[in-house]
Amino acid sequence: MDEKELKKELARLKRLAVEIAGEIHDIVEDTLWVKYNELPILSAKIVEAIKEAEAFKEAHRL
């Protein structure tokens, strides 16, 4: 992979984390009392997504 492709992949990984954060935001804003039980699952997913993005970044020195 060239540097442009690596940066594109890193952006994709970061976007996945942001999408999960958006789901959490939507629950907090709109449906907290109904969907609060989804928060621990989404929290774990966002932690893993961020770890994956950071590991990719470090592995490819981006």
Predicted model as a PDB file, atoms N, CA, C, CB and O in Angstrom, pLDDT in the B-factor column:
MODEL        1                                                                  
ATOM      1  N   MET A   1       0.841  -1.187   0.000  1.00 86.00           N  
ATOM      2  CA  MET A   1       0.000   0.000   0.000  1.00 86.00           C  
ATOM      3  C   MET A   1       0.883   1.246   0.000  1.00 86.00           C  
ATOM      4  CB  MET A   1      -0.955   0.000   1.221  1.00 86.00           C  
ATOM      5  O   MET A   1       1.854   1.336   0.752  1.00 86.00           O  
ATOM      6  N   ASP A   2       0.535   2.184  -0.840  1.00 94.00           N  
ATOM      7  CA  ASP A   2       1.293   3.434  -0.812  1.00 94.00           C  
ATOM      8  C   ASP A   2       0.727   4.347   0.279  1.00 94.00           C  
ATOM      9  CB  ASP A   2       1.250   4.141  -2.202  1.00 94.00           C  
ATOM     10  O   ASP A   2      -0.293   4.043   0.899  1.00 94.00           O  
ATOM     11  N   GLU A   3       1.407   5.461   0.495  1.00 94.00           N  
ATOM     12  CA  GLU A   3       1.024   6.351   1.600  1.00 94.00           C  
ATOM     13  C   GLU A   3      -0.402   6.880   1.450  1.00 94.00           C  
ATOM     14  CB  GLU A   3       1.996   7.522   1.688  1.00 94.00           C  
ATOM     15  O   GLU A   3      -1.116   7.017   2.443  1.00 94.00           O  
ATOM     16  N   LYS A   4      -0.817   7.174   0.239  1.00 96.00           N  
ATOM     17  CA  LYS A   4      -2.171   7.680   0.004  1.00 96.00           C  
ATOM     18  C   LYS A   4      -3.212   6.636   0.409  1.00 96.00           C  
ATOM     19  CB  LYS A   4      -2.353   8.070  -1.481  1.00 96.00           C  
ATOM     20  O   LYS A   4      -4.214   6.966   1.044  1.00 96.00           O  
ATOM     21  N   GLU A   5      -2.976   5.389   0.044  1.00 97.00           N  
ATOM     22  CA  GLU A   5      -3.903   4.307   0.412  1.00 97.00           C  
ATOM     23  C   GLU A   5      -3.923   4.088   1.923  1.00 97.00           C  
ATOM     24  CB  GLU A   5      -3.513   2.997  -0.302  1.00 97.00           C  
ATOM     25  O   GLU A   5      -4.975   3.837   2.511  1.00 97.00           O  
ATOM     26  N   LEU A   6      -2.744   4.185   2.546  1.00 97.00           N  
ATOM     27  CA  LEU A   6      -2.661   4.016   3.996  1.00 97.00           C  
ATOM     28  C   LEU A   6      -3.466   5.105   4.706  1.00 97.00           C  
ATOM     29  CB  LEU A   6      -1.189   4.046   4.463  1.00 97.00           C  
ATOM     30  O   LEU A   6      -4.199   4.827   5.654  1.00 97.00           O  
ATOM     31  N   LYS A   7      -3.323   6.337   4.242  1.00 97.00           N  
ATOM     32  CA  LYS A   7      -4.067   7.441   4.857  1.00 97.00           C  
ATOM     33  C   LYS A   7      -5.563   7.281   4.631  1.00 97.00           C  
ATOM     34  CB  LYS A   7      -3.593   8.789   4.297  1.00 97.00           C  
ATOM     35  O   LYS A   7      -6.365   7.626   5.499  1.00 97.00           O  
ATOM     36  N   LYS A   8      -5.938   6.764   3.478  1.00 97.00           N  
ATOM     37  CA  LYS A   8      -7.357   6.524   3.191  1.00 97.00           C  
ATOM     38  C   LYS A   8      -7.917   5.450   4.128  1.00 97.00           C  
ATOM     39  CB  LYS A   8      -7.550   6.100   1.711  1.00 97.00           C  
ATOM     40  O   LYS A   8      -9.034   5.578   4.629  1.00 97.00           O  
ATOM     41  N   GLU A   9      -7.142   4.404   4.359  1.00 97.00           N  
ATOM     42  CA  GLU A   9      -7.575   3.345   5.267  1.00 97.00           C  
ATOM     43  C   GLU A   9      -7.673   3.868   6.698  1.00 97.00           C  
ATOM     44  CB  GLU A   9      -6.607   2.151   5.203  1.00 97.00           C  
ATOM     45  O   GLU A   9      -8.612   3.528   7.418  1.00 97.00           O  
ATOM     46  N   LEU A  10      -6.715   4.690   7.113  1.00 98.00           N  
ATOM     47  CA  LEU A  10      -6.771   5.276   8.445  1.00 98.00           C  
ATOM     48  C   LEU A  10      -8.016   6.143   8.582  1.00 98.00           C  
ATOM     49  CB  LEU A  10      -5.504   6.101   8.730  1.00 98.00           C  
ATOM     50  O   LEU A  10      -8.683   6.101   9.616  1.00 98.00           O  
ATOM     51  N   ALA A  11      -8.334   6.914   7.577  1.00 98.00           N  
ATOM     52  CA  ALA A  11      -9.538   7.752   7.605  1.00 98.00           C  
ATOM     53  C   ALA A  11     -10.785   6.882   7.731  1.00 98.00           C  
ATOM     54  CB  ALA A  11      -9.624   8.630   6.334  1.00 98.00           C  
ATOM     55  O   ALA A  11     -11.723   7.243   8.442  1.00 98.00           O  
ATOM     56  N   ARG A  12     -10.801   5.739   7.046  1.00 98.00           N  
ATOM     57  CA  ARG A  12     -11.945   4.821   7.131  1.00 98.00           C  
ATOM     58  C   ARG A  12     -12.089   4.280   8.555  1.00 98.00           C  
ATOM     59  CB  ARG A  12     -11.783   3.651   6.124  1.00 98.00           C  
ATOM     60  O   ARG A  12     -13.196   4.218   9.090  1.00 98.00           O  
ATOM     61  N   LEU A  13     -10.989   3.895   9.154  1.00 98.00           N  
ATOM     62  CA  LEU A  13     -11.028   3.366  10.516  1.00 98.00           C  
ATOM     63  C   LEU A  13     -11.501   4.433  11.508  1.00 98.00           C  
ATOM     64  CB  LEU A  13      -9.643   2.840  10.923  1.00 98.00           C  
ATOM     65  O   LEU A  13     -12.278   4.143  12.418  1.00 98.00           O  
ATOM     66  N   LYS A  14     -11.030   5.651  11.327  1.00 98.00           N  
ATOM     67  CA  LYS A  14     -11.467   6.743  12.198  1.00 98.00           C  
ATOM     68  C   LYS A  14     -12.951   7.034  12.003  1.00 98.00           C  
ATOM     69  CB  LYS A  14     -10.640   8.007  11.928  1.00 98.00           C  
ATOM     70  O   LYS A  14     -13.665   7.315  12.965  1.00 98.00           O  
ATOM     71  N   ARG A  15     -13.409   6.967  10.756  1.00 98.00           N  
ATOM     72  CA  ARG A  15     -14.816   7.219  10.462  1.00 98.00           C  
ATOM     73  C   ARG A  15     -15.713   6.189  11.161  1.00 98.00           C  
ATOM     74  CB  ARG A  15     -15.056   7.193   8.941  1.00 98.00           C  
ATOM     75  O   ARG A  15     -16.803   6.530  11.619  1.00 98.00           O  
ATOM     76  N   LEU A  16     -15.263   4.943  11.242  1.00 98.00           N  
ATOM     77  CA  LEU A  16     -16.035   3.917  11.938  1.00 98.00           C  
ATOM     78  C   LEU A  16     -16.231   4.286  13.409  1.00 98.00           C  
ATOM     79  CB  LEU A  16     -15.338   2.553  11.820  1.00 98.00           C  
ATOM     80  O   LEU A  16     -17.322   4.125  13.956  1.00 98.00           O  
ATOM     81  N   ALA A  17     -15.177   4.776  14.038  1.00 98.00           N  
ATOM     82  CA  ALA A  17     -15.278   5.198  15.431  1.00 98.00           C  
ATOM     83  C   ALA A  17     -16.237   6.373  15.572  1.00 98.00           C  
ATOM     84  CB  ALA A  17     -13.896   5.572  15.978  1.00 98.00           C  
ATOM     85  O   ALA A  17     -17.028   6.425  16.515  1.00 98.00           O  
ATOM     86  N   VAL A  18     -16.167   7.310  14.642  1.00 98.00           N  
ATOM     87  CA  VAL A  18     -17.053   8.478  14.684  1.00 98.00           C  
ATOM     88  C   VAL A  18     -18.511   8.058  14.492  1.00 98.00           C  
ATOM     89  CB  VAL A  18     -16.647   9.503  13.603  1.00 98.00           C  
ATOM     90  O   VAL A  18     -19.409   8.626  15.114  1.00 98.00           O  
ATOM     91  N   GLU A  19     -18.746   7.072  13.637  1.00 98.00           N  
ATOM     92  CA  GLU A  19     -20.109   6.583  13.427  1.00 98.00           C  
ATOM     93  C   GLU A  19     -20.678   5.968  14.706  1.00 98.00           C  
ATOM     94  CB  GLU A  19     -20.136   5.552  12.290  1.00 98.00           C  
ATOM     95  O   GLU A  19     -21.851   6.164  15.027  1.00 98.00           O  
ATOM     96  N   ILE A  20     -19.852   5.235  15.425  1.00 98.00           N  
ATOM     97  CA  ILE A  20     -20.299   4.654  16.698  1.00 98.00           C  
ATOM     98  C   ILE A  20     -20.583   5.778  17.694  1.00 98.00           C  
ATOM     99  CB  ILE A  20     -19.228   3.669  17.271  1.00 98.00           C  
ATOM    100  O   ILE A  20     -21.578   5.738  18.418  1.00 98.00           O  
ATOM    101  N   ALA A  21     -19.712   6.767  17.724  1.00 98.00           N  
ATOM    102  CA  ALA A  21     -19.938   7.920  18.601  1.00 98.00           C  
ATOM    103  C   ALA A  21     -21.259   8.600  18.252  1.00 98.00           C  
ATOM    104  CB  ALA A  21     -18.769   8.928  18.490  1.00 98.00           C  
ATOM    105  O   ALA A  21     -21.977   9.065  19.138  1.00 98.00           O  
ATOM    106  N   GLY A  22     -21.575   8.657  16.970  1.00 98.00           N  
ATOM    107  CA  GLY A  22     -22.842   9.233  16.542  1.00 98.00           C  
ATOM    108  C   GLY A  22     -24.031   8.441  17.056  1.00 98.00           C  
ATOM    109  O   GLY A  22     -25.046   9.017  17.445  1.00 98.00           O  
ATOM    110  N   GLU A  23     -23.906   7.117  17.058  1.00 97.00           N  
ATOM    111  CA  GLU A  23     -24.976   6.278  17.599  1.00 97.00           C  
ATOM    112  C   GLU A  23     -25.181   6.569  19.084  1.00 97.00           C  
ATOM    113  CB  GLU A  23     -24.655   4.784  17.384  1.00 97.00           C  
ATOM    114  O   GLU A  23     -26.312   6.675  19.557  1.00 97.00           O  
ATOM    115  N   ILE A  24     -24.070   6.695  19.811  1.00 97.00           N  
ATOM    116  CA  ILE A  24     -24.156   7.004  21.234  1.00 97.00           C  
ATOM    117  C   ILE A  24     -24.817   8.371  21.419  1.00 97.00           C  
ATOM    118  CB  ILE A  24     -22.748   6.980  21.892  1.00 97.00           C  
ATOM    119  O   ILE A  24     -25.687   8.528  22.276  1.00 97.00           O  
ATOM    120  N   HIS A  25     -24.417   9.332  20.640  1.00 97.00           N  
ATOM    121  CA  HIS A  25     -24.994  10.675  20.717  1.00 97.00           C  
ATOM    122  C   HIS A  25     -26.500  10.629  20.475  1.00 97.00           C  
ATOM    123  CB  HIS A  25     -24.320  11.613  19.699  1.00 97.00           C  
ATOM    124  O   HIS A  25     -27.269  11.257  21.202  1.00 97.00           O  
ATOM    125  N   ASP A  26     -26.916   9.887  19.456  1.00 97.00           N  
ATOM    126  CA  ASP A  26     -28.343   9.798  19.148  1.00 97.00           C  
ATOM    127  C   ASP A  26     -29.137   9.199  20.309  1.00 97.00           C  
ATOM    128  CB  ASP A  26     -28.556   8.962  17.888  1.00 97.00           C  
ATOM    129  O   ASP A  26     -30.234   9.662  20.622  1.00 97.00           O  
ATOM    130  N   ILE A  27     -28.584   8.180  20.936  1.00 97.00           N  
ATOM    131  CA  ILE A  27     -29.267   7.581  22.081  1.00 97.00           C  
ATOM    132  C   ILE A  27     -29.386   8.596  23.207  1.00 97.00           C  
ATOM    133  CB  ILE A  27     -28.520   6.322  22.568  1.00 97.00           C  
ATOM    134  O   ILE A  27     -30.457   8.764  23.789  1.00 97.00           O  
ATOM    135  N   VAL A  28     -28.294   9.267  23.509  1.00 96.00           N  
ATOM    136  CA  VAL A  28     -28.304  10.243  24.599  1.00 96.00           C  
ATOM    137  C   VAL A  28     -29.278  11.386  24.305  1.00 96.00           C  
ATOM    138  CB  VAL A  28     -26.890  10.800  24.832  1.00 96.00           C  
ATOM    139  O   VAL A  28     -29.993  11.841  25.198  1.00 96.00           O  
ATOM    140  N   GLU A  29     -29.304  11.837  23.082  1.00 96.00           N  
ATOM    141  CA  GLU A  29     -30.163  12.961  22.704  1.00 96.00           C  
ATOM    142  C   GLU A  29     -31.638  12.582  22.618  1.00 96.00           C  
ATOM    143  CB  GLU A  29     -29.713  13.522  21.379  1.00 96.00           C  
ATOM    144  O   GLU A  29     -32.502  13.362  23.019  1.00 96.00           O  
ATOM    145  N   ASP A  30     -31.931  11.395  22.102  1.00 96.00           N  
ATOM    146  CA  ASP A  30     -33.303  11.086  21.729  1.00 96.00           C  
ATOM    147  C   ASP A  30     -33.979   9.958  22.508  1.00 96.00           C  
ATOM    148  CB  ASP A  30     -33.332  10.752  20.315  1.00 96.00           C  
ATOM    149  O   ASP A  30     -35.171  10.042  22.801  1.00 96.00           O  
ATOM    150  N   THR A  31     -33.249   8.929  22.837  1.00 96.00           N  
ATOM    151  CA  THR A  31     -33.912   7.727  23.359  1.00 96.00           C  
ATOM    152  C   THR A  31     -33.221   7.142  24.587  1.00 96.00           C  
ATOM    153  CB  THR A  31     -33.980   6.677  22.282  1.00 96.00           C  
ATOM    154  O   THR A  31     -33.251   5.930  24.798  1.00 96.00           O  
ATOM    155  N   LEU A  32     -32.608   7.988  25.386  1.00 96.00           N  
ATOM    156  CA  LEU A  32     -31.817   7.508  26.516  1.00 96.00           C  
ATOM    157  C   LEU A  32     -32.586   6.537  27.399  1.00 96.00           C  
ATOM    158  CB  LEU A  32     -31.344   8.674  27.343  1.00 96.00           C  
ATOM    159  O   LEU A  32     -32.060   5.479  27.744  1.00 96.00           O  
ATOM    160  N   TRP A  33     -33.792   6.861  27.764  1.00 97.00           N  
ATOM    161  CA  TRP A  33     -34.533   6.043  28.720  1.00 97.00           C  
ATOM    162  C   TRP A  33     -35.031   4.737  28.117  1.00 97.00           C  
ATOM    163  CB  TRP A  33     -35.700   6.823  29.262  1.00 97.00           C  
ATOM    164  O   TRP A  33     -35.442   3.832  28.844  1.00 97.00           O  
ATOM    165  N   VAL A  34     -34.996   4.637  26.798  1.00 97.00           N  
ATOM    166  CA  VAL A  34     -35.441   3.410  26.145  1.00 97.00           C  
ATOM    167  C   VAL A  34     -34.248   2.533  25.745  1.00 97.00           C  
ATOM    168  CB  VAL A  34     -36.291   3.745  24.910  1.00 97.00           C  
ATOM    169  O   VAL A  34     -34.308   1.307  25.849  1.00 97.00           O  
ATOM    170  N   LYS A  35     -33.181   3.163  25.293  1.00 97.00           N  
ATOM    171  CA  LYS A  35     -32.049   2.407  24.739  1.00 97.00           C  
ATOM    172  C   LYS A  35     -30.780   2.504  25.577  1.00 97.00           C  
ATOM    173  CB  LYS A  35     -31.753   2.887  23.348  1.00 97.00           C  
ATOM    174  O   LYS A  35     -29.699   2.191  25.079  1.00 97.00           O  
ATOM    175  N   TYR A  36     -30.877   2.924  26.819  1.00 96.00           N  
ATOM    176  CA  TYR A  36     -29.683   3.073  27.662  1.00 96.00           C  
ATOM    177  C   TYR A  36     -28.885   1.785  27.765  1.00 96.00           C  
ATOM    178  CB  TYR A  36     -30.078   3.533  29.050  1.00 96.00           C  
ATOM    179  O   TYR A  36     -27.669   1.822  27.951  1.00 96.00           O  
ATOM    180  N   ASN A  37     -29.560   0.640  27.647  1.00 97.00           N  
ATOM    181  CA  ASN A  37     -28.869  -0.652  27.783  1.00 97.00           C  
ATOM    182  C   ASN A  37     -27.928  -0.927  26.608  1.00 97.00           C  
ATOM    183  CB  ASN A  37     -29.891  -1.784  27.898  1.00 97.00           C  
ATOM    184  O   ASN A  37     -27.098  -1.832  26.693  1.00 97.00           O  
ATOM    185  N   GLU A  38     -28.039  -0.169  25.520  1.00 97.00           N  
ATOM    186  CA  GLU A  38     -27.136  -0.336  24.387  1.00 97.00           C  
ATOM    187  C   GLU A  38     -25.807   0.394  24.598  1.00 97.00           C  
ATOM    188  CB  GLU A  38     -27.804   0.162  23.117  1.00 97.00           C  
ATOM    189  O   GLU A  38     -24.830   0.119  23.900  1.00 97.00           O  
ATOM    190  N   LEU A  39     -25.769   1.308  25.544  1.00 98.00           N  
ATOM    191  CA  LEU A  39     -24.574   2.129  25.738  1.00 98.00           C  
ATOM    192  C   LEU A  39     -23.321   1.327  26.100  1.00 98.00           C  
ATOM    193  CB  LEU A  39     -24.837   3.139  26.810  1.00 98.00           C  
ATOM    194  O   LEU A  39     -22.256   1.614  25.552  1.00 98.00           O  
ATOM    195  N   PRO A  40     -23.394   0.339  26.995  1.00 98.00           N  
ATOM    196  CA  PRO A  40     -22.165  -0.422  27.286  1.00 98.00           C  
ATOM    197  C   PRO A  40     -21.622  -1.160  26.055  1.00 98.00           C  
ATOM    198  CB  PRO A  40     -22.433  -1.429  28.403  1.00 98.00           C  
ATOM    199  O   PRO A  40     -20.408  -1.245  25.867  1.00 98.00           O  
ATOM    200  N   ILE A  41     -22.510  -1.686  25.229  1.00 98.00           N  
ATOM    201  CA  ILE A  41     -22.089  -2.398  24.022  1.00 98.00           C  
ATOM    202  C   ILE A  41     -21.416  -1.423  23.055  1.00 98.00           C  
ATOM    203  CB  ILE A  41     -23.301  -3.095  23.341  1.00 98.00           C  
ATOM    204  O   ILE A  41     -20.342  -1.703  22.524  1.00 98.00           O  
ATOM    205  N   LEU A  42     -22.058  -0.283  22.837  1.00 98.00           N  
ATOM    206  CA  LEU A  42     -21.492   0.715  21.931  1.00 98.00           C  
ATOM    207  C   LEU A  42     -20.194   1.294  22.490  1.00 98.00           C  
ATOM    208  CB  LEU A  42     -22.504   1.840  21.679  1.00 98.00           C  
ATOM    209  O   LEU A  42     -19.269   1.587  21.732  1.00 98.00           O  
ATOM    210  N   SER A  43     -20.120   1.457  23.793  1.00 97.00           N  
ATOM    211  CA  SER A  43     -18.889   1.960  24.409  1.00 97.00           C  
ATOM    212  C   SER A  43     -17.729   1.006  24.159  1.00 97.00           C  
ATOM    213  CB  SER A  43     -19.086   2.166  25.920  1.00 97.00           C  
ATOM    214  O   SER A  43     -16.622   1.438  23.837  1.00 97.00           O  
ATOM    215  N   ALA A  44     -17.979  -0.272  24.307  1.00 98.00           N  
ATOM    216  CA  ALA A  44     -16.931  -1.260  24.041  1.00 98.00           C  
ATOM    217  C   ALA A  44     -16.528  -1.235  22.568  1.00 98.00           C  
ATOM    218  CB  ALA A  44     -17.404  -2.672  24.439  1.00 98.00           C  
ATOM    219  O   ALA A  44     -15.347  -1.353  22.242  1.00 98.00           O  
ATOM    220  N   LYS A  45     -17.504  -1.082  21.687  1.00 98.00           N  
ATOM    221  CA  LYS A  45     -17.209  -1.024  20.254  1.00 98.00           C  
ATOM    222  C   LYS A  45     -16.358   0.195  19.907  1.00 98.00           C  
ATOM    223  CB  LYS A  45     -18.508  -1.001  19.447  1.00 98.00           C  
ATOM    224  O   LYS A  45     -15.427   0.100  19.107  1.00 98.00           O  
ATOM    225  N   ILE A  46     -16.679   1.338  20.508  1.00 98.00           N  
ATOM    226  CA  ILE A  46     -15.914   2.542  20.174  1.00 98.00           C  
ATOM    227  C   ILE A  46     -14.481   2.438  20.697  1.00 98.00           C  
ATOM    228  CB  ILE A  46     -16.600   3.793  20.754  1.00 98.00           C  
ATOM    229  O   ILE A  46     -13.549   2.899  20.038  1.00 98.00           O  
ATOM    230  N   VAL A  47     -14.300   1.847  21.855  1.00 98.00           N  
ATOM    231  CA  VAL A  47     -12.943   1.657  22.388  1.00 98.00           C  
ATOM    232  C   VAL A  47     -12.142   0.768  21.437  1.00 98.00           C  
ATOM    233  CB  VAL A  47     -12.986   1.029  23.819  1.00 98.00           C  
ATOM    234  O   VAL A  47     -10.987   1.072  21.139  1.00 98.00           O  
ATOM    235  N   GLU A  48     -12.735  -0.314  20.962  1.00 98.00           N  
ATOM    236  CA  GLU A  48     -12.031  -1.211  20.040  1.00 98.00           C  
ATOM    237  C   GLU A  48     -11.743  -0.523  18.710  1.00 98.00           C  
ATOM    238  CB  GLU A  48     -12.852  -2.484  19.802  1.00 98.00           C  
ATOM    239  O   GLU A  48     -10.662  -0.694  18.146  1.00 98.00           O  
ATOM    240  N   ALA A  49     -12.697   0.252  18.205  1.00 98.00           N  
ATOM    241  CA  ALA A  49     -12.497   0.953  16.932  1.00 98.00           C  
ATOM    242  C   ALA A  49     -11.350   1.952  17.044  1.00 98.00           C  
ATOM    243  CB  ALA A  49     -13.790   1.673  16.501  1.00 98.00           C  
ATOM    244  O   ALA A  49     -10.537   2.073  16.127  1.00 98.00           O  
ATOM    245  N   ILE A  50     -11.286   2.658  18.148  1.00 98.00           N  
ATOM    246  CA  ILE A  50     -10.207   3.628  18.344  1.00 98.00           C  
ATOM    247  C   ILE A  50      -8.867   2.914  18.490  1.00 98.00           C  
ATOM    248  CB  ILE A  50     -10.484   4.504  19.582  1.00 98.00           C  
ATOM    249  O   ILE A  50      -7.864   3.357  17.929  1.00 98.00           O  
ATOM    250  N   LYS A  51      -8.842   1.819  19.235  1.00 98.00           N  
ATOM    251  CA  LYS A  51      -7.605   1.050  19.374  1.00 98.00           C  
ATOM    252  C   LYS A  51      -7.119   0.548  18.023  1.00 98.00           C  
ATOM    253  CB  LYS A  51      -7.811  -0.128  20.329  1.00 98.00           C  
ATOM    254  O   LYS A  51      -5.923   0.583  17.735  1.00 98.00           O  
ATOM    255  N   GLU A  52      -8.046   0.082  17.196  1.00 98.00           N  
ATOM    256  CA  GLU A  52      -7.683  -0.418  15.870  1.00 98.00           C  
ATOM    257  C   GLU A  52      -7.107   0.704  15.008  1.00 98.00           C  
ATOM    258  CB  GLU A  52      -8.906  -1.046  15.178  1.00 98.00           C  
ATOM    259  O   GLU A  52      -6.093   0.515  14.336  1.00 98.00           O  
ATOM    260  N   ALA A  53      -7.747   1.861  15.026  1.00 98.00           N  
ATOM    261  CA  ALA A  53      -7.262   2.998  14.242  1.00 98.00           C  
ATOM    262  C   ALA A  53      -5.882   3.442  14.735  1.00 98.00           C  
ATOM    263  CB  ALA A  53      -8.262   4.174  14.318  1.00 98.00           C  
ATOM    264  O   ALA A  53      -4.990   3.708  13.929  1.00 98.00           O  
ATOM    265  N   GLU A  54      -5.711   3.521  16.028  1.00 98.00           N  
ATOM    266  CA  GLU A  54      -4.425   3.939  16.588  1.00 98.00           C  
ATOM    267  C   GLU A  54      -3.328   2.921  16.298  1.00 98.00           C  
ATOM    268  CB  GLU A  54      -4.549   4.153  18.092  1.00 98.00           C  
ATOM    269  O   GLU A  54      -2.193   3.303  16.012  1.00 98.00           O  
ATOM    270  N   ALA A  55      -3.649   1.637  16.368  1.00 98.00           N  
ATOM    271  CA  ALA A  55      -2.657   0.603  16.066  1.00 98.00           C  
ATOM    272  C   ALA A  55      -2.245   0.668  14.594  1.00 98.00           C  
ATOM    273  CB  ALA A  55      -3.215  -0.796  16.404  1.00 98.00           C  
ATOM    274  O   ALA A  55      -1.067   0.527  14.268  1.00 98.00           O  
ATOM    275  N   PHE A  56      -3.217   0.879  13.715  1.00 98.00           N  
ATOM    276  CA  PHE A  56      -2.920   1.016  12.289  1.00 98.00           C  
ATOM    277  C   PHE A  56      -2.030   2.223  12.055  1.00 98.00           C  
ATOM    278  CB  PHE A  56      -4.216   1.140  11.468  1.00 98.00           C  
ATOM    279  O   PHE A  56      -1.053   2.154  11.309  1.00 98.00           O  
ATOM    280  N   LYS A  57      -2.374   3.319  12.694  1.00 97.00           N  
ATOM    281  CA  LYS A  57      -1.594   4.560  12.560  1.00 97.00           C  
ATOM    282  C   LYS A  57      -0.148   4.337  13.003  1.00 97.00           C  
ATOM    283  CB  LYS A  57      -2.236   5.699  13.390  1.00 97.00           C  
ATOM    284  O   LYS A  57       0.795   4.737  12.321  1.00 97.00           O  
ATOM    285  N   GLU A  58       0.002   3.699  14.144  1.00 97.00           N  
ATOM    286  CA  GLU A  58       1.351   3.456  14.661  1.00 97.00           C  
ATOM    287  C   GLU A  58       2.120   2.456  13.802  1.00 97.00           C  
ATOM    288  CB  GLU A  58       1.280   2.953  16.096  1.00 97.00           C  
ATOM    289  O   GLU A  58       3.308   2.639  13.540  1.00 97.00           O  
ATOM    290  N   ALA A  59       1.439   1.403  13.367  1.00 97.00           N  
ATOM    291  CA  ALA A  59       2.110   0.378  12.568  1.00 97.00           C  
ATOM    292  C   ALA A  59       2.629   0.929  11.244  1.00 97.00           C  
ATOM    293  CB  ALA A  59       1.164  -0.778  12.304  1.00 97.00           C  
ATOM    294  O   ALA A  59       3.635   0.457  10.715  1.00 97.00           O  
ATOM    295  N   HIS A  60       1.936   1.927  10.720  1.00 97.00           N  
ATOM    296  CA  HIS A  60       2.312   2.489   9.426  1.00 97.00           C  
ATOM    297  C   HIS A  60       2.939   3.864   9.556  1.00 97.00           C  
ATOM    298  CB  HIS A  60       1.107   2.567   8.526  1.00 97.00           C  
ATOM    299  O   HIS A  60       3.173   4.549   8.560  1.00 97.00           O  
ATOM    300  N   ARG A  61       3.206   4.258  10.781  1.00 95.00           N  
ATOM    301  CA  ARG A  61       3.871   5.531  11.093  1.00 95.00           C  
ATOM    302  C   ARG A  61       3.208   6.713  10.390  1.00 95.00           C  
ATOM    303  CB  ARG A  61       5.342   5.462  10.701  1.00 95.00           C  
ATOM    304  O   ARG A  61       3.852   7.497   9.692  1.00 95.00           O  
ATOM    305  N   LEU A  62       1.908   6.809  10.601  1.00 96.00           N  
ATOM    306  CA  LEU A  62       1.141   7.906  10.003  1.00 96.00           C  
ATOM    307  C   LEU A  62       0.895   9.007  11.007  1.00 96.00           C  
ATOM    308  CB  LEU A  62      -0.188   7.400   9.456  1.00 96.00           C  
ATOM    309  O   LEU A  62       0.265  10.012  10.679  1.00 96.00           O  
TER     310      LEU A  62                                                      
ENDMDL                                                                          
END                                                                             
